[in-house]
Amino acid sequence: MNITIVSVGKLKEKYLKQGIDEYMKRLSKYAKVKIEEVPDEQAPDNMSEAEEEAVKNKEGEKILTKISTDTYVITLEIEGKQLTSEAFAKKMDDLATYGKSKIAFVIGGSLGLSDEVKQRSDYAISFSKMTYPHQLMRLILLEQLYRGFRIVRNEPYHK
């Protein structure tokens, strides 16, 4: 399975990089995983709704250049479906079973995802109704992918 995580913004925090590196190493046993970063747009605090949409659209255009037409796209959205770790593991296993070997997870910027990216999505998931920093979501997603592979293979992992 080839998994690409397309994420807006550059990761700067050392502690997040260390966690991400650890899970990337663990995941290498199960899948080929890569992270594609796209630059975030400047988004001052007092933007109008139209300006926010323009920022999301610019980021969305960059995101879409990283996704090939034969890729199954899973977007991370607050409005997405919430899954247990077991259900997420089953979803990933089902995708592999039914020939979806190229999967892209998309993590938007601080304003979220453009409508165009949401339309390209094959499946939307939400890790919580809470909002997390998009840089932290990379680490959370990688941990859940690792957990999912362990669940599917009945390998032990702490609860």
N, C-alpha and C positions, 0 to 999 in steps of 0.2 A: 504494500500500500504506500502511495506517495501522498504525503500530507504537506500542504503549504499553509502557513499562517500569514495572511496579509494584514498588516497592522499599520495604522497611521501614527507617525511620529517616531522620533529616534529615542532609543532607550539610553538613559544617562545614569540611572541609579545603579551603583555597584552591587548592592545587595540583591536587586532584581536580576541583574546579569548573572550573578552566581547561581541563583535558584534556577534560572532558565537554562544555563549551561548544564547543571546537574540533571534536569529532566530531559534535556535533549540527548545527553549521554545515555540515560536509562532507556529512552524510547528507541534508540538506534538498534536495539535488539529486536524490535517489533515492526518498525516502519522507517521509511526514509522521510525525515521531517526537515523542512527548511522554513526560515522566517524571511519574509519579504517586507521590508519597511518602505513606506511611501512618505514623503515629507508632508508635515502638517502645514496648513495655511494659518496665517496670522488671524487670530480671533479675539479682538479686544472685548472687554466685558460689556460695553454698552452698545452692542450691535443691534440693528433693526432686524426684523424677521427676514426681510429680503436679503440682507447682508449675510445672515446665518445660512440661508439657503444657498447663496453663491459660494460660501466657503465649503459647505457639504458637497456641492456639485463639483467643485474643483478637486477636492479630495477623492470623490467618487470616480472621477475620470481617471485619476492615477491608479486607484484600486483596480479598476476594470482592466487596465493594461497588464496587470499581473496574473490575470485569470484566463486560461485557454478555454476554448469552446467545449472541449470534452471533459471539463472539470465539474464535479458535483460541488456546489457552493453552499456552505452553511454560514449564515450571518449570525453574529451575536447581537441581539436586540432585546431591549427591556420588554418589548411586546411579544417576544418569541415564546416558544413552548418551554416550560420548565420540566426538566427531567431529573429523575434520581440518577445516581452514578450507574446503577445497574441498567436502567433504561438507556442511558447514553452509551454504555458499553454494547448493548444489544443493537442500537441504531448503527454504530460503527461496524459491528460484525455483520449486520444485514447488508450494509453497503458493500462490504468486501465480498460477501457471498454472491451478491447479484451483479458483480462486475464493475462496481464503481471504485476503481483503484486509484483515481486521482481526485483528491478532496481538498478543497480550500476552505479554511475558516477565515472569516473577515471580521476584524475588530476595527471599528470606526474611531474617529477622533473625538475630541471633547464635546462636539455638537451632535455626534451620532453619524448615521449613514444617509447618503442621498437616496432619493426615491429610485434612481436608476440602479443603484447597487441592490436595493431591496427587491427590485423587480427581477434582477439576475439571480437572486437567491433561490435555491431549491428547497431550503429548510431553514427556519429561523429558531434559534434557541436562546433562552435567557437563563443565566446562572442565578439570578435573583431579581426581585423588584427593586433592590437597592442599586445605586450607581457606584461603580468602581472606576478608579483611574484606568485608562485604556492600557497603560504600561503594565499595571498589576494583572490585568486580565490575561496577558500572554502567559504569565506564570501559572495562574489558576487553570487556564485551558490546558496547558502542557501537563499539569499534575493530573487533571481529569482524564486526559488521553492515556497517560501511563496507567492510572488506576483502571481504566476501561480494558486495556489490553490484559492486565493481570486478572480482572474479573472473568473475562471471556475464556482465559486459559486455566481458570481455577487455581491460579498461583496465589500464595499468601501475600497479603498486604495489610498494613495496620488499618484499623477502623477509626 
